[in-house]
Amino acid sequence: MQKLNESIVVSQLSELFALSLGFSYAYAQQIKTAALFHDVGKIGIPSAILNKPDRLTQTEYGIVKFHTKIGAHILADIPGELGIVLRTTCEFHHEWFDGGGYWGIPTNKLPLYIPIISMADVFVACCSKRPYKNPWSFEQTLRHLNNLKGTQFSSEIVDAFIYLINQSPSILPMLETNRTLNTPSMHIFGNGGALL
């Protein structure tokens, strides 16, 4: 239930972000739908790993990475453009701007909806309670996003998202539910502090 709540917020934020970047309403709806299902592959990951209260081992991290492939497989039979957007989102939402993500593909080689959804996902994850961390404050989260410029995200994506957050007071109440729920999905791995 908690992960569903988080996915709904990621979905809503992704839609708002897409619209703020000038995407059409119809395309923003596809992005919203894809964001809702971006972590569906976690159904194939053992809950003991997803709910682990401390750092993942390298083996556990390798297992978690496959939620992206599992999700794309689950959604394999959805036809048309929406199916492509859903599968691409599932498989590549952990890719980074600099190529340092799960599968080493720079986001400039992927559709723009990938960093849109990923940005919303990271923002919600930072603001949410986890088995191993309390929710970060809004200010801590914005500082963290700024620190991801040039690595996980392009400067332009970070700046545009922060601008949206600062201009949209309705976003903060959406986060309140996730600040109190224990929601598995983000872990710290190794010393790099990578968000999963």
N, C-alpha and C positions, 0 to 999 in steps of 0.2 A: 504494500500500500504506500509506504513512504517513497519508494522509487518512482511509483506512478505519479505522486504529487510533484516530485522534483521534475519528472519528464514533462509534466503539464506546464510548469513554470518555464523550463527551457524552451518548450514549444512556443509559448506566448512571447517570450523575449526574442526568440529567433524571428518570429513574424514581425514584431515591431522594428527590429534591427533591419530586416530586409526592406521593409517599407521606407524606413528612414534613409536607406541607401538608394532609393529610387526604383526598386523592383516593382513590377505591377502587382495589383492585389491578387490576381490568380496565381502568379508565381510565388508570392509570399505565402499563399495558402499551401502550396506544395512544400515549401521550406518548413512551414509550421507542422505539417503532417510528418515530414521526415524527422524533424527534431523530436517529435513525440515518440518515435520508434527507434531513435538512434542507439539506445542501449538494450534493445530487445534480446540481443545475443547473450546477455548476462544470465538469461534463464539456463544456459548451458554451463555456467561456471559454478563450482561448489560454493554453497553459502558460507562454509567455514573460511574460505578465502575472501569472499566479498565482505564478510563481517569481522575479519581479523582486526584486533584492536591495536596492532603495531605494524611495523614495516613488513612488506612482503619480501620473501626470499626471491632469488633470481628465478627459481623454478616456478614459484607462484605467480610472479610477474609474467612469465612466459605463458602461463595458463590464462591469466586475465586478458592478455593481448588478443587471444583467440575469440573473445566475445565479438570482435568486429567481423570476423569471418563467419561465425555462427549466425550473427544477425543477418548478414547478406544472404546466407543460405536459407534462413527461415523465410525471407521475403522474396525468394527466387521466382515464385510464380506470379507475382503481381505484374500485370502487363503495362505497356506504354511508358510514357515519360515519367509518370509518378513512380512506377516501379524502378526505373533507372535512378531517380533521385533518392528513393528510399534505400536501395542497395548500396549506392555510392556513399551515402551518408553513414550507413552502418559500418561499412568497411574502412572508411578513411577519416572519420571524425577525430581521430587521435594523431593525425599528421600535423606537422609543424611547418611554419614558414621557412625555416632553415633546413628542412629535411631531417630533423632530429626526432621525428615521431615514431610511432610503432613500426611502420614499414619503410621508413626512409624516403618518403616522397614529399618534396617541397610543395607547399600548398599553391604556389603559382602554377603548378602543373595540374591542379584540380579545379573543379568549379567553385565559384565564389561562395556558394552556399555552404561549403565545408567550413571555412573559417568563421562564417556567420554563426553557424550552429555550435561550433567548438567554443567560440567566445562566450556565447550564452551559457553553455555547459560549464565552463570553467568558472564563470561569475557565480552561478548558482551553487556549484560545488564549494567554492570558497565561503559563501555566506551560509552554508548549511552545516548542521551538526553531523558528525561522523562518529563511528565507534571509537576512533582514536584521537578526535579533536573536537573542540567546541567551535561554533560558527565564528568566522572572522567578522570584525566590524566592517561596515561599509568603507571606511577610510583605509583599513588594512587591505581590503580586497582591491580597491582602486590602485593603491601603491603596488600591489602584486601584479596587477595587469600592466601597469607602466613598466615594471621590471621584465615583462615578457616580450617587450618590443624588440624586434630583430631576431628573436629566437622562435618562440612558439607562434607569435603573430607578427604581422607587418605593423609598422608604426601607424599607418593609415587606418587599419582595422581597429587597433586599440583606441586611437584618438576618436574615431567615429563612434565607437561603442560608449566610451566615457562621456562624450558629448550627449548621446542619447540618454544615458542614465541620469545625467545632471539636468536634462531638460524634461524629464518624465517622472514627476513625483509619484505617479501611480504605480511605478515599478517596485518601490520598496515594500508596500504592503503585500505584494505577491510573494515576497521572500519570507515573510514572518512564519508561515507554517513550517518551512524547511529549517528554520533556525532552531526549532525545538525537537524535530524528529531525528532519530538515528537512521541515516540513509547510507547504505553501502554504495560505493561506486568510485570514490577517489582514495587513492592510497599514496603514501610517500614511499618511494623505492630508492634504496641506496642512499648516497649522499647528495644526489642531484636535485632532490625535491621535486621530481617530475609529477605532474598531475595525471592521474589515470582516469 
